Amino acid sequence: MSARNHSIDALRGVLLVLMTMTHLPTVWSGLFGEPLGFISAAEGFVFLSAFMAGKVFAQYETRFGVAAATRWIHGRALRLYALHMFLLLLAFTVIAWVAAKFHRPAVQNLLDFYFHSPRRAMVSGAMLIYQPPLLDILPMYVLFCVATPQVMRFAQVSRWSHVIGVSACVWLAAQFGLRAKVYGLLSYVLPGDLRMAAMGSFDLFAWQFLWVLGLWFGAMGFGHAQQVLASGRTVLNTALALSLSIFAWRHYSGPMGFSDLALHMFWIDKWTLSPVRIVNLAALLCVLLALGSKIPSTWPMSVLSKLGRASLWVFGAHIATVLAMLCFSEESDVQYRGIRGVCVLVVGYAVLLGTAILFEKFKRRTAVDTVSVQGAGS
């Protein structure tokens, strides 16, 4: 297998920092949650995860066969599912108990279906059907990982252009309400009081397109993109112009983009991965590919790489931290400001860094124990 890419780790770290800023309950989350335009850390994280999944899956398949590649990606899905169940158990026990005993409306709103139907919530949560806010990213990731071997096989039997074309058609249908129509058809087999909103904020019919694009990019598209960028400056200049224009639009008009909510929902909505977000991500990706090699490996980059190497642990720690912080407020809309807000940021990011440090110590100890066992057996 190829050596670890520290630039990818650093990018993961940047996305984790941005995602944490979005989720921490402060007045600055809206301002800094989407600093580069109409695009959040979630889009970057899903695309980057799919890129690595496609790249590693292709490498495993080439060296060890499709069965080994499938075992690898399914093992990844199992670890993600285990983390999701841990966070769900934490939310349904400690967090829910604190919210009920001390009347914390922010948490009660977050877990409203659980408080209404605890048993149904636990069963449907384990089945990845019930997905409370903050706890709806990992289920999407798990499902996409499970589907990855089928997508990769279809790409081999057919062509990537066919796979992306089918995926794009599903994404387009999602822009016109495919999820609501499917929910209506399946509503008779779902718990009667489980609303569509309780099944996760992310529209899987839309976000699968981003995952498929990431798989293609990891399997073969990365080299093509580099060739296109190296052939001339037209693509890079266009990407720069688009990125700067959307950046200016975002910070001039605010996160909604339009005064008309209907226009926002169709063109910029995060949950359906609306068209502007696809364009924004593509433009930023071109800029990043062109400038990535020129970024120096300074101290902040090494810290971000440390976060990226422990991304799964860090992600879980940041979700647990946000849930805990919501338990400290008696308000339904928690937005800490001033000194309290600064303290929330300091504690939140300290937890991220502490988790990454603990992960590295754990990995080193595991490596030492493995070497010791191998030495003893020789």
C-alpha positions as CSV (number, residue, x, y, z in Angstrom):
1,M,0.0,0.0,0.0
2,S,1.1,3.6,-0.6
3,A,2.6,5.7,2.1
4,R,0.4,7.9,4.2
5,N,-0.4,11.3,2.6
6,H,0.1,14.0,5.2
7,S,-1.6,16.6,3.0
8,I,-4.8,14.5,3.1
9,D,-4.5,14.2,6.9
10,A,-4.1,18.0,7.1
11,L,-7.2,18.5,5.0
12,R,-9.1,16.2,7.2
13,G,-8.0,18.3,10.2
14,V,-9.2,21.5,8.5
15,L,-12.6,19.9,7.9
16,L,-12.8,18.7,11.5
17,V,-12.0,22.2,12.8
18,L,-14.7,23.8,10.5
19,M,-17.2,21.1,11.4
20,T,-16.6,21.6,15.1
21,M,-17.0,25.4,14.7
22,T,-20.4,24.7,13.0
23,H,-21.6,22.4,15.7
24,L,-20.4,24.2,18.8
25,P,-23.3,26.2,20.3
26,T,-21.8,29.7,19.9
27,V,-23.0,32.9,18.1
28,W,-20.0,32.5,15.7
29,S,-21.0,29.1,14.3
30,G,-23.1,30.7,11.5
31,L,-20.4,33.2,10.5
32,F,-17.5,30.7,10.4
33,G,-19.4,27.5,9.7
34,E,-19.2,28.0,5.9
35,P,-16.3,30.5,5.5
36,L,-15.4,29.7,1.9
37,G,-18.8,30.1,0.2
38,F,-22.0,28.0,0.1
39,I,-20.2,24.9,1.2
40,S,-19.7,23.3,4.6
41,A,-17.2,20.9,6.1
42,A,-19.8,18.0,5.5
43,E,-19.4,18.2,1.7
44,G,-15.7,18.2,2.0
45,F,-15.6,15.4,4.5
46,V,-18.0,13.1,2.5
47,F,-16.1,13.8,-0.8
48,L,-12.7,13.2,0.9
49,S,-13.9,10.0,2.6
50,A,-15.2,8.7,-0.7
51,F,-11.9,9.7,-2.5
52,M,-9.9,7.7,0.0
53,A,-12.4,4.8,-0.1
54,G,-12.2,4.7,-3.9
55,K,-8.4,4.9,-3.9
56,V,-7.7,2.3,-1.2
57,F,-10.4,0.0,-2.6
58,A,-8.8,0.1,-6.0
59,Q,-5.3,-0.6,-4.5
60,Y,-6.6,-3.5,-2.4
61,E,-8.4,-4.9,-5.4
62,T,-5.3,-4.7,-7.6
63,R,-3.0,-6.3,-5.1
64,F,-5.2,-8.7,-3.2
65,G,-8.4,-9.1,-5.1
66,V,-12.0,-7.9,-4.9
67,A,-12.8,-10.0,-1.9
68,A,-10.0,-8.4,0.2
69,A,-11.1,-4.9,-1.0
70,T,-14.7,-5.7,0.0
71,R,-13.6,-6.9,3.4
72,W,-11.6,-3.7,4.0
73,I,-14.5,-1.4,3.2
74,H,-17.0,-3.4,5.1
75,G,-14.6,-3.4,8.1
76,R,-14.5,0.3,7.8
77,A,-18.3,0.4,7.8
78,L,-18.4,-1.8,10.9
79,R,-16.0,0.6,12.8
80,L,-18.2,3.6,11.8
81,Y,-21.3,1.7,12.9
82,A,-19.7,0.9,16.2
83,L,-18.9,4.6,16.8
84,H,-22.4,5.6,15.8
85,M,-23.9,3.1,18.3
86,F,-21.7,4.4,21.0
87,L,-22.8,8.0,20.4
88,L,-26.4,6.9,20.1
89,L,-26.1,5.0,23.4
90,L,-24.5,8.1,25.1
91,A,-27.3,10.3,23.8
92,F,-30.1,7.9,24.8
93,T,-28.7,7.4,28.4
94,V,-26.6,10.1,30.0
95,I,-27.5,13.0,27.8
96,A,-31.2,12.2,27.8
97,W,-31.3,11.6,31.5
98,V,-29.7,15.0,32.2
99,A,-32.0,16.7,29.8
100,A,-35.1,15.2,31.4
101,K,-34.0,15.7,35.0
102,F,-32.8,19.3,34.6
103,H,-35.2,20.3,31.8
104,R,-32.8,21.1,28.9
105,P,-35.0,22.0,26.0
106,A,-32.2,22.0,23.4
107,V,-31.5,18.3,24.0
108,Q,-35.2,17.5,24.3
109,N,-35.8,19.0,20.9
110,L,-32.8,17.2,19.5
111,L,-34.1,13.8,20.8
112,D,-37.8,14.5,20.5
113,F,-38.7,11.2,18.9
114,Y,-36.7,9.3,21.6
115,F,-38.6,11.1,24.4
116,H,-41.8,10.3,22.7
117,S,-41.1,6.7,21.8
118,P,-38.0,5.4,23.5
119,R,-38.2,1.7,22.4
120,R,-39.0,2.6,18.8
121,A,-36.2,5.1,18.8
122,M,-33.6,2.6,20.1
123,V,-34.6,-0.1,17.6
124,S,-34.9,2.3,14.6
125,G,-31.7,4.1,15.6
126,A,-29.8,0.8,15.6
127,M,-31.3,0.1,12.2
128,L,-30.0,3.5,11.0
129,I,-33.6,4.7,10.3
130,Y,-34.0,7.2,13.2
131,Q,-31.1,9.7,12.9
132,P,-31.3,12.6,15.4
133,P,-29.5,15.8,14.4
134,L,-25.7,15.7,15.0
135,L,-26.0,11.9,14.8
136,D,-27.0,11.6,11.1
137,I,-23.6,11.9,9.4
138,L,-22.2,8.5,10.4
139,P,-25.2,6.5,9.3
140,M,-24.9,8.1,5.8
141,Y,-21.2,7.2,5.8
142,V,-21.9,3.6,6.9
143,L,-24.5,3.1,4.2
144,F,-22.3,4.5,1.5
145,C,-19.4,2.3,2.6
146,V,-21.6,-0.8,2.4
147,A,-22.7,0.2,-1.1
148,T,-19.2,1.0,-2.3
149,P,-18.2,-2.6,-3.6
150,Q,-21.4,-2.7,-5.8
151,V,-20.6,0.8,-7.2
152,M,-17.0,-0.2,-8.0
153,R,-18.1,-3.4,-9.6
154,F,-20.7,-1.6,-11.7
155,A,-18.0,0.8,-12.8
156,Q,-15.8,-2.1,-13.9
157,V,-18.5,-3.9,-15.8
158,S,-19.8,-0.8,-17.4
159,R,-18.1,2.6,-17.4
160,W,-17.6,5.3,-14.8
161,S,-19.4,7.7,-17.1
162,H,-22.5,5.4,-16.9
163,V,-22.2,5.2,-13.1
164,I,-21.9,8.9,-12.7
165,G,-24.7,9.5,-15.2
166,V,-27.1,7.2,-13.2
167,S,-26.0,8.9,-9.9
168,A,-26.5,12.3,-11.4
169,C,-30.1,11.4,-12.5
170,V,-30.9,10.3,-8.9
171,W,-29.4,13.5,-7.6
172,L,-31.5,15.5,-10.0
173,A,-34.7,13.7,-8.9
174,A,-33.8,14.4,-5.3
175,Q,-33.9,18.2,-6.1
176,F,-37.6,17.7,-7.0
177,G,-38.7,15.8,-4.0
178,L,-37.7,12.2,-4.5
179,R,-37.0,11.6,-0.8
180,A,-40.5,12.8,0.2
181,K,-42.2,10.6,-2.5
182,V,-40.2,7.5,-1.3
183,Y,-41.0,8.3,2.3
184,G,-44.7,8.4,1.4
185,L,-44.5,5.0,-0.2
186,L,-42.7,3.5,2.8
187,S,-44.6,5.3,5.5
188,Y,-46.9,2.3,6.1
189,V,-43.9,0.1,7.2
190,L,-42.3,2.8,9.3
191,P,-43.2,3.7,12.9
192,G,-46.4,5.8,12.6
193,D,-44.9,8.7,14.6
194,L,-41.5,8.7,12.9
195,R,-41.5,11.9,10.7
196,M,-39.2,12.2,7.7
197,A,-37.3,14.9,9.5
198,A,-36.3,12.4,12.2
199,M,-34.7,10.2,9.6
200,G,-31.7,12.5,9.2
201,S,-31.2,15.9,7.7
202,F,-29.1,14.6,4.8
203,D,-31.0,13.5,1.7
204,L,-29.3,10.3,0.8
205,F,-30.6,10.4,-2.8
206,A,-28.8,13.7,-3.3
207,W,-25.6,13.0,-1.3
208,Q,-24.9,9.7,-3.0
209,F,-23.9,11.7,-6.0
210,L,-21.1,13.3,-4.0
211,W,-19.9,9.9,-2.8
212,V,-19.9,8.5,-6.3
213,L,-17.9,11.4,-7.6
214,G,-15.4,10.9,-4.7
215,L,-15.1,7.2,-5.5
216,W,-14.4,8.0,-9.2
217,F,-11.9,10.7,-8.2
218,G,-10.1,8.2,-5.9
219,A,-10.1,5.3,-8.4
220,M,-9.1,7.2,-11.5
221,G,-10.2,10.8,-11.6
222,F,-7.4,12.4,-9.6
223,G,-4.8,11.8,-12.4
224,H,-7.2,13.1,-15.1
225,A,-7.8,16.3,-13.0
226,Q,-4.1,16.9,-12.6
227,Q,-3.6,16.5,-16.4
228,V,-6.4,19.0,-17.2
229,L,-5.0,21.6,-14.8
230,A,-1.4,21.1,-16.1
231,S,-2.6,21.5,-19.8
232,G,-3.4,25.2,-19.3
233,R,-4.6,27.9,-16.9
234,T,-8.1,28.2,-18.3
235,V,-9.7,25.7,-15.9
236,L,-7.8,27.1,-12.9
237,N,-8.7,30.7,-13.7
238,T,-12.3,29.7,-14.1
239,A,-12.3,27.9,-10.8
240,L,-10.7,30.9,-9.1
241,A,-13.3,33.3,-10.5
242,L,-16.1,31.0,-9.4
243,S,-14.7,30.5,-6.0
244,L,-14.1,34.2,-5.4
245,S,-17.6,35.1,-6.8
246,I,-19.4,32.6,-4.6
247,F,-17.2,33.7,-1.6
248,A,-18.2,37.3,-2.1
249,W,-21.9,36.3,-2.6
250,R,-21.9,34.3,0.6
251,H,-20.4,36.9,2.8
252,Y,-22.4,39.8,1.2
253,S,-25.8,38.2,1.2
254,G,-25.4,35.9,4.3
255,P,-25.8,32.1,4.5
256,M,-29.3,32.1,2.9
257,G,-28.0,33.6,-0.4
258,F,-31.4,34.8,-1.5
259,S,-34.2,36.8,0.2
260,D,-36.6,34.3,-1.3
261,L,-36.6,31.1,0.7
262,A,-37.8,29.0,-2.2
263,L,-34.7,30.1,-4.3
264,H,-32.4,29.3,-1.4
265,M,-34.0,25.8,-1.0
266,F,-33.5,24.9,-4.6
267,W,-30.1,26.5,-5.4
268,I,-28.2,26.5,-2.1
269,D,-29.9,24.1,0.3
270,K,-27.3,22.0,2.1
271,W,-29.5,18.9,2.9
272,T,-30.4,18.3,-0.8
273,L,-26.8,19.2,-1.9
274,S,-28.2,21.9,-4.2
275,P,-26.5,22.9,-7.5
276,V,-24.5,25.9,-6.2
277,R,-22.9,23.7,-3.6
278,I,-21.7,21.2,-6.3
279,V,-20.3,24.1,-8.4
280,N,-18.6,25.6,-5.3
281,L,-17.0,22.3,-4.3
282,A,-15.8,21.6,-7.8
283,A,-14.2,25.0,-8.1
284,L,-12.5,24.8,-4.7
285,L,-11.2,21.3,-5.5
286,C,-9.5,22.7,-8.7
287,V,-7.9,25.5,-6.7
288,L,-6.8,23.1,-4.0
289,L,-5.3,20.7,-6.5
290,A,-3.3,23.5,-8.1
291,L,-2.1,25.1,-4.9
292,G,-1.9,22.1,-2.6
293,S,1.7,21.3,-3.3
294,K,2.7,24.9,-2.5
295,I,1.4,24.8,1.1
296,P,4.4,24.7,3.6
297,S,4.5,22.1,6.3
298,T,4.5,24.6,9.2
299,W,3.5,24.0,12.8
300,P,-0.3,24.6,12.3
301,M,-0.3,22.1,9.4
302,S,1.3,19.4,11.7
303,V,-1.4,20.0,14.3
304,L,-4.1,19.6,11.6
305,S,-2.4,16.5,10.3
306,K,-2.5,15.1,13.9
307,L,-6.3,15.7,14.0
308,G,-6.7,14.2,10.5
309,R,-4.8,11.0,11.4
310,A,-7.2,10.5,14.3
311,S,-10.3,11.7,12.3
312,L,-12.7,8.9,13.5
313,W,-11.8,9.4,17.2
314,V,-11.8,13.2,16.9
315,F,-15.2,13.2,15.1
316,G,-16.8,11.1,17.8
317,A,-15.2,13.3,20.5
318,H,-16.5,16.5,19.0
319,I,-20.1,15.1,18.8
320,A,-20.0,13.9,22.4
321,T,-18.6,17.3,23.5
322,V,-21.4,19.2,21.7
323,L,-24.1,17.0,23.2
324,A,-22.6,17.6,26.7
325,M,-22.4,21.4,26.1
326,L,-26.1,21.6,25.2
327,C,-26.9,20.1,28.6
328,F,-25.5,23.2,30.3
329,S,-28.1,25.7,29.0
330,E,-31.8,26.1,29.9
331,E,-32.5,27.8,26.5
332,S,-34.0,26.0,23.6
333,D,-31.7,27.8,21.1
334,V,-28.3,27.6,22.7
335,Q,-25.9,30.3,21.4
336,Y,-23.1,31.1,23.9
337,R,-21.4,34.5,23.4
338,G,-18.8,36.6,25.0
339,I,-16.5,34.9,27.6
340,R,-18.8,31.9,27.7
341,G,-18.6,31.5,24.0
342,V,-14.8,31.8,24.0
343,C,-14.7,29.1,26.8
344,V,-16.9,26.8,24.7
345,L,-14.5,27.2,21.7
346,V,-11.4,26.6,23.9
347,V,-12.9,23.5,25.5
348,G,-14.2,22.2,22.2
349,Y,-10.9,22.4,20.4
350,A,-8.9,21.3,23.4
351,V,-11.0,18.1,23.4
352,L,-10.2,17.6,19.7
353,L,-6.5,18.0,20.2
354,G,-6.4,15.9,23.4
355,T,-8.3,13.1,21.6
356,A,-5.7,13.2,18.7
357,I,-2.8,13.0,21.2
358,L,-4.4,10.1,23.0
359,F,-5.0,8.3,19.7
360,E,-1.3,8.7,18.7
361,K,-0.2,7.3,22.1
362,F,-2.6,4.4,21.7
363,K,-1.3,3.7,18.2
364,R,2.4,3.8,19.3
365,R,1.7,1.5,22.2
366,T,-0.2,-0.9,20.0
367,A,2.7,-0.9,17.5
368,V,5.2,-1.5,20.3
369,D,3.2,-4.4,21.7
370,T,2.9,-6.0,18.2
371,V,6.6,-5.8,17.7
372,S,7.2,-7.3,21.1
373,V,4.9,-10.2,20.4
374,Q,6.5,-10.8,17.0
375,G,10.0,-10.7,18.6
376,A,9.0,-13.1,21.4
377,G,7.6,-15.6,18.8
378,S,10.7,-15.5,16.6
